[in-house]
């Protein structure tokens, strides 16, 4: 058939259509590859828990909600979200869509105040947790490949906080982890505060004026004052945490009235000066991490953790003090049975709640917001160079 003969135009159109389809498919593949390139993983080795988060990071996206499942056994996953319950958050600092997360109670700080070292038992739990995290990373990578979003690797950033900062055998532990293929950075309290603040803000699209975030960990507490656009104005990391307070003050089971009073006074003494020095009080206070989220799950008797039922919930000072009063008359074995409280967190929950209460009282506020986003999101945003 020569040019111009009947049938040429439909053939050309068909060819052009095929090329157009291929172009669309190629563009989709490119888009998918770019999407997987933003997948990152963060690991936080804390005093009480070790946590993994794998997420897709962007400069700002929509919101969603995630489900999570609670385990009732110490040393196993406390909260584990699945791909079926993705969580996306958007804010000035960027957004993180959580693809997978795991929380394992490893108790690195157990007995640390007295011995000065991370115990052999804690080291074993830590190694077990990291090996489990490695398996999870492989599973997510395989899942992305099955979805047609093959990814060569998922970059991982692992940080350690208070327990590793304090332990005299931290270098030995880090060397052992390095030999197993886990490079871990021990970050300072001020660095921890910065990452926590930015991660927390990523969970809120609208916040008023100045915000104070409260990150009560097992061995340290970070208070960070900043703006809703993620500018940090003042911050401090205190050697004050749920595990540290418990081992210093709450020695009886259940704790005595005198011990509870001493724990309250110990928390007040540490934080009062910083709160008083703030040039202006925050419009909003946001509490993050396990103590704060547990306060909500206990209050609402949430047996299976679901971030949609926790994130952004308001906790009043009255409810906080009622929770302390309720738990402080129970023996440890009784606290382990409380609905909404993970058994592995039962030994240190009273100490953590006392710290939260002390911060609220120092601020003169009658309530705070609870956030399910924290340092893990901060690490992911920083690694993607968004925050």
C-alpha positions as CSV (number, residue, x, y, z in Angstrom):
1,X,0.0,0.0,0.0
2,X,1.4,3.4,-1.0
3,X,1.0,6.6,1.0
4,X,-2.4,8.1,0.7
5,X,-4.2,4.8,-0.1
6,X,-7.3,3.8,2.0
7,X,-6.5,2.1,5.3
8,X,-3.3,4.0,6.0
9,X,-4.8,6.5,8.4
10,X,-6.3,3.9,10.8
11,X,-3.1,2.0,10.8
12,X,-1.1,5.1,11.7
13,X,-3.6,5.9,14.4
14,X,-3.3,2.4,15.8
15,X,0.5,2.7,15.8
16,X,0.3,6.1,17.5
17,X,-2.2,4.7,20.0
18,X,0.2,1.9,20.9
19,X,3.0,4.3,21.3
20,X,0.9,6.5,23.5
21,X,0.0,3.6,25.7
22,X,3.7,2.6,26.0
23,X,4.5,6.2,27.0
24,X,1.8,6.2,29.7
25,X,3.1,2.9,31.0
26,X,6.7,4.1,31.0
27,X,5.6,7.3,32.8
28,X,3.8,5.2,35.4
29,X,6.9,3.0,35.9
30,X,9.0,6.1,36.3
31,X,6.5,7.5,38.9
32,X,6.5,4.2,40.8
33,X,10.3,4.1,40.9
34,X,10.5,7.6,42.1
35,X,7.9,6.8,44.8
36,X,9.9,3.8,46.1
37,X,13.0,5.9,46.1
38,X,11.4,8.0,48.9
39,X,10.9,4.9,51.1
40,X,13.1,5.1,54.2
41,X,13.4,3.3,57.5
42,X,14.2,4.7,60.9
43,X,15.1,2.8,64.1
44,X,15.0,4.3,67.6
45,X,16.7,2.4,70.4
46,X,15.3,3.9,73.5
47,X,15.6,3.1,77.2
48,X,12.4,1.1,77.3
49,X,11.5,0.3,73.7
50,X,13.2,-0.4,70.4
51,X,11.2,0.8,67.4
52,X,11.2,0.5,63.6
53,X,9.3,2.6,61.1
54,X,9.3,2.2,57.4
55,X,7.6,5.0,55.5
56,X,7.2,6.9,52.2
57,X,8.3,10.4,52.7
58,X,7.1,13.5,50.7
59,X,7.1,17.2,51.0
60,X,3.4,17.4,51.9
61,X,0.5,15.0,51.2
62,X,-2.9,13.8,52.4
63,X,-3.9,12.3,55.7
64,X,-5.0,8.9,56.6
65,X,-5.1,6.6,59.5
66,X,-3.4,3.4,60.6
67,X,-4.3,0.5,62.6
68,X,-1.9,-1.3,64.9
69,X,-2.0,-4.4,66.9
70,X,-0.9,-4.8,70.5
71,X,0.9,-7.8,72.0
72,X,0.6,-8.9,75.6
73,X,4.0,-10.4,75.9
74,X,7.2,-8.5,76.9
75,X,10.0,-8.7,74.3
76,X,7.6,-9.1,71.4
77,X,6.0,-6.5,69.1
78,X,3.9,-4.0,71.2
79,X,2.4,-2.2,68.2
80,X,2.7,-3.4,64.7
81,X,0.9,-1.6,61.8
82,X,0.4,-3.4,58.5
83,X,0.2,-2.2,54.9
84,X,-3.5,-2.4,55.2
85,X,-3.5,0.4,57.7
86,X,-1.3,3.1,56.2
87,X,-1.0,6.4,58.0
88,X,-0.2,9.6,56.1
89,X,0.4,13.0,57.9
90,X,0.9,16.4,56.3
91,X,2.3,19.5,57.8
92,X,4.7,22.4,57.0
93,X,7.6,20.1,57.7
94,X,6.6,17.4,55.2
95,X,4.7,14.1,55.4
96,X,5.2,10.5,56.2
97,X,3.0,7.6,55.0
98,X,3.8,4.8,57.3
99,X,4.1,1.4,55.5
100,X,5.1,-0.6,58.5
101,X,6.1,-0.1,62.1
102,X,7.1,-2.3,65.0
103,X,7.6,-1.6,68.7
104,X,9.5,-4.1,70.9
105,X,10.1,-3.7,74.6
106,X,13.8,-4.3,75.1
107,X,14.3,-2.5,78.4
108,X,17.9,-1.3,77.7
109,X,17.7,0.9,80.8
110,X,16.6,-1.7,83.3
111,X,19.0,-1.6,86.2
112,X,21.2,0.9,84.5
113,X,21.0,3.5,87.2
114,X,22.5,1.1,89.7
115,X,24.9,-0.9,87.6
116,X,25.9,1.7,85.0
117,X,25.8,-0.8,82.2
118,X,23.4,-2.3,79.7
119,X,22.7,-5.8,81.0
120,X,23.3,-9.1,79.1
121,X,19.6,-9.8,79.1
122,X,18.9,-6.3,77.6
123,X,21.6,-6.9,75.0
124,X,20.0,-10.2,73.9
125,X,16.6,-8.5,73.6
126,X,18.1,-5.7,71.6
127,X,19.8,-8.0,69.2
128,X,16.6,-10.1,68.8
129,X,14.6,-6.9,68.1
130,X,17.1,-5.8,65.4
131,X,17.1,-9.2,63.7
132,X,13.3,-9.0,63.7
133,X,13.5,-5.5,62.2
134,X,15.8,-6.9,59.5
135,X,13.2,-9.5,58.5
136,X,10.5,-6.8,58.4
137,X,12.6,-4.7,56.1
138,X,13.0,-7.7,53.7
139,X,9.3,-8.4,53.8
140,X,8.4,-4.8,52.9
141,X,11.0,-4.7,50.1
142,X,9.5,-8.0,48.7
143,X,6.0,-6.5,49.0
144,X,7.0,-3.4,47.1
145,X,8.4,-5.6,44.4
146,X,5.2,-7.6,44.1
147,X,3.3,-4.4,43.7
148,X,5.5,-3.6,40.7
149,X,7.4,-1.0,42.7
150,X,10.8,-2.8,42.8
151,X,13.2,-1.0,45.1
152,X,17.0,-1.7,45.2
153,X,17.3,-0.9,48.9
154,X,15.5,0.7,51.8
155,X,18.0,3.1,53.5
156,X,18.0,2.7,57.3
157,X,19.0,5.2,59.9
158,X,19.3,3.8,63.5
159,X,19.8,6.0,66.5
160,X,20.2,5.3,70.2
161,X,19.3,7.7,73.0
162,X,19.5,8.0,76.8
163,X,20.4,4.5,77.8
164,X,23.3,4.3,75.3
165,X,24.4,7.8,76.3
166,X,24.7,6.8,79.9
167,X,25.9,3.2,79.8
168,X,29.6,2.7,80.4
169,X,29.6,-0.4,78.2
170,X,27.8,1.4,75.3
171,X,30.8,1.1,73.0
172,X,31.0,-2.6,73.5
173,X,27.3,-2.9,72.7
174,X,27.6,-0.7,69.6
175,X,30.6,-2.8,68.4
176,X,28.6,-6.0,68.8
177,X,25.7,-4.5,66.8
178,X,28.1,-3.2,64.1
179,X,29.5,-6.7,63.7
180,X,25.9,-7.9,63.0
181,X,25.5,-5.2,60.3
182,X,23.7,-2.6,62.4
183,X,25.3,0.8,62.4
184,X,23.8,2.8,65.2
185,X,24.4,6.5,66.0
186,X,24.2,7.7,69.6
187,X,22.6,11.1,69.5
188,X,22.7,13.9,72.0
189,X,19.7,15.0,74.1
190,X,19.5,18.2,72.0
191,X,19.5,16.3,68.8
192,X,16.9,14.0,70.1
193,X,14.7,17.0,71.0
194,X,15.1,18.5,67.5
195,X,14.1,15.3,65.7
196,X,11.2,14.6,68.1
197,X,9.8,18.1,67.6
198,X,9.9,18.0,63.8
199,X,8.4,14.5,63.8
200,X,5.7,15.5,66.1
201,X,4.6,18.5,64.0
202,X,4.4,16.2,60.9
203,X,1.3,14.7,62.5
204,X,-0.7,18.0,62.6
205,X,-1.8,20.1,59.7
206,X,-3.1,23.0,61.8
207,X,-1.6,24.2,65.1
208,X,-1.9,27.5,66.9
209,X,1.1,29.8,67.4
210,X,3.7,28.4,69.7
211,X,3.8,24.7,70.6
212,X,5.6,22.9,73.4
213,X,6.2,19.2,72.8
214,X,6.8,16.8,75.7
215,X,8.7,13.6,74.9
216,X,8.8,11.5,78.0
217,X,11.2,8.6,77.4
218,X,12.5,5.9,79.7
219,X,15.8,7.7,80.6
220,X,15.2,11.3,79.5
221,X,12.5,13.9,78.8
222,X,12.7,16.5,76.1
223,X,10.8,19.7,76.2
224,X,10.8,21.7,73.0
225,X,9.2,25.1,72.4
226,X,8.7,26.1,68.8
227,X,6.4,27.4,66.1
228,X,3.9,25.5,64.1
229,X,6.2,26.0,61.1
230,X,8.9,23.8,62.8
231,X,11.1,26.6,64.1
232,X,12.6,25.6,67.4
233,X,12.8,28.5,69.9
234,X,14.0,26.7,73.1
235,X,14.6,23.1,74.1
236,X,16.1,21.1,76.9
237,X,16.8,17.4,77.5
238,X,16.4,16.3,81.1
239,X,17.9,13.3,82.8
240,X,14.3,12.4,83.8
241,X,12.3,9.5,82.4
242,X,9.8,6.8,83.3
243,X,12.5,4.2,84.0
244,X,14.9,6.6,85.7
245,X,12.2,8.0,87.9
246,X,10.9,4.5,88.8
247,X,14.3,3.2,89.8
248,X,15.1,6.4,91.7
249,X,11.9,7.0,93.6
250,X,9.2,4.3,93.2
251,X,10.9,1.3,94.9
252,X,7.9,-0.2,96.7
253,X,5.2,-2.3,95.1
254,X,2.8,-0.6,95.0
255,X,4.7,2.7,95.6
256,X,4.1,4.4,98.9
257,X,2.6,7.9,99.3
258,X,6.1,9.2,100.3
259,X,7.7,7.7,97.2
260,X,5.0,9.2,94.9
261,X,5.5,12.6,96.5
262,X,9.3,12.3,96.1
263,X,8.8,11.5,92.4
264,X,6.6,14.4,91.8
265,X,9.0,16.8,93.6
266,X,11.9,15.3,91.6
267,X,10.2,16.0,88.3
268,X,9.0,19.5,89.4
269,X,12.5,20.5,90.5
270,X,14.1,19.5,87.1
271,X,11.5,21.1,84.8
272,X,10.4,24.2,86.7
273,X,13.4,26.4,85.8
274,X,13.1,25.7,82.1
275,X,9.3,26.4,82.0
276,X,9.8,29.6,84.0
277,X,12.5,30.8,81.5
278,X,10.3,30.5,78.5
279,X,9.8,34.0,77.0
280,X,6.2,33.2,76.2
281,X,3.9,30.3,77.2
282,X,2.9,27.9,74.4
283,X,-0.6,28.0,73.0
284,X,-0.6,24.2,72.9
285,X,1.2,21.4,74.6
286,X,1.7,18.0,72.8
287,X,2.9,14.9,74.5
288,X,4.5,12.1,72.5
289,X,5.9,8.6,73.0
290,X,4.7,5.5,75.0
291,X,3.8,7.2,78.3
292,X,1.4,9.7,76.6
293,X,-0.1,7.2,74.2
294,X,-0.6,4.7,77.1
295,X,-2.4,7.4,79.0
296,X,-5.0,7.5,76.3
297,X,-5.3,3.7,75.8
298,X,-5.7,3.2,79.5
299,X,-8.3,6.0,79.9
300,X,-10.3,4.6,77.0
301,X,-9.6,0.9,77.6
302,X,-8.2,0.4,74.1
303,X,-7.0,-3.2,74.1
304,X,-5.8,-3.3,70.5
305,X,-3.7,-0.3,69.7
306,X,-5.1,1.9,66.9
307,X,-3.4,5.2,66.2
308,X,-6.6,6.7,64.9
309,X,-8.0,6.3,68.4
310,X,-5.0,7.9,70.0
311,X,-3.4,10.5,67.8
312,X,-4.7,14.0,68.3
313,X,-6.8,13.0,71.4
314,X,-6.9,15.5,74.3
315,X,-5.9,14.4,77.8
316,X,-6.9,16.6,80.7
317,X,-4.8,17.2,83.8
318,X,-7.7,15.8,85.9
319,X,-7.7,12.6,83.8
320,X,-3.9,12.3,84.1
321,X,-4.0,12.6,87.9
322,X,-6.9,10.1,88.1
323,X,-4.8,7.7,86.1
324,X,-1.9,8.0,88.5
325,X,-4.2,7.5,91.5
326,X,-5.7,4.5,89.9
327,X,-2.5,2.8,89.0
328,X,-0.5,3.7,92.1
329,X,-2.6,1.5,94.4
330,X,-2.1,-1.6,92.2
331,X,0.7,-4.0,92.6
332,X,2.8,-4.6,89.5
333,X,1.1,-7.9,88.6
334,X,-2.3,-6.1,88.9
335,X,-1.1,-3.2,86.7
336,X,-0.1,-5.7,84.0
337,X,-3.8,-6.7,83.7
338,X,-5.1,-3.1,83.2
339,X,-7.0,-2.8,79.9
340,X,-5.0,-0.6,77.5
341,X,-1.7,-0.9,79.3
342,X,1.0,-3.1,77.7
343,X,2.3,-5.5,80.4
344,X,5.9,-4.6,79.5
345,X,5.2,-0.9,80.3
346,X,3.5,-1.6,83.6
347,X,6.7,-1.3,85.7
348,X,7.4,2.3,84.5
349,X,4.1,3.8,83.6
350,X,3.5,5.6,87.0
351,X,6.8,7.3,86.8
352,X,6.1,8.5,83.3
353,X,2.7,9.8,84.1
354,X,4.0,11.7,87.1
355,X,6.5,13.5,84.7
356,X,3.7,14.4,82.3
357,X,1.6,15.7,85.2
358,X,4.4,17.8,86.5
359,X,4.9,19.5,83.1
360,X,1.3,20.3,82.8
361,X,1.2,21.8,86.3
362,X,4.4,23.9,85.6
363,X,2.8,25.2,82.4
364,X,-0.4,26.0,84.2
365,X,-2.4,24.2,81.5
366,X,-5.5,22.0,82.1
367,X,-4.9,19.7,79.1
368,X,-2.6,18.6,76.3
369,X,-2.8,16.8,73.0
370,X,-1.4,13.3,72.5
371,X,0.6,12.6,69.4
372,X,1.4,9.3,67.7
373,X,4.1,10.9,65.6
374,X,7.5,11.6,67.1
375,X,11.3,11.1,66.6
376,X,10.8,8.3,64.0
377,X,9.0,10.6,61.6
378,X,11.6,13.3,62.4
379,X,14.4,10.9,61.3
380,X,12.6,9.9,58.1
381,X,12.0,13.5,57.2
382,X,15.6,14.5,57.8
383,X,16.9,11.6,55.9
384,X,14.8,12.6,52.9
385,X,16.2,16.1,53.3
386,X,12.6,17.5,53.6
387,X,12.9,18.7,57.2
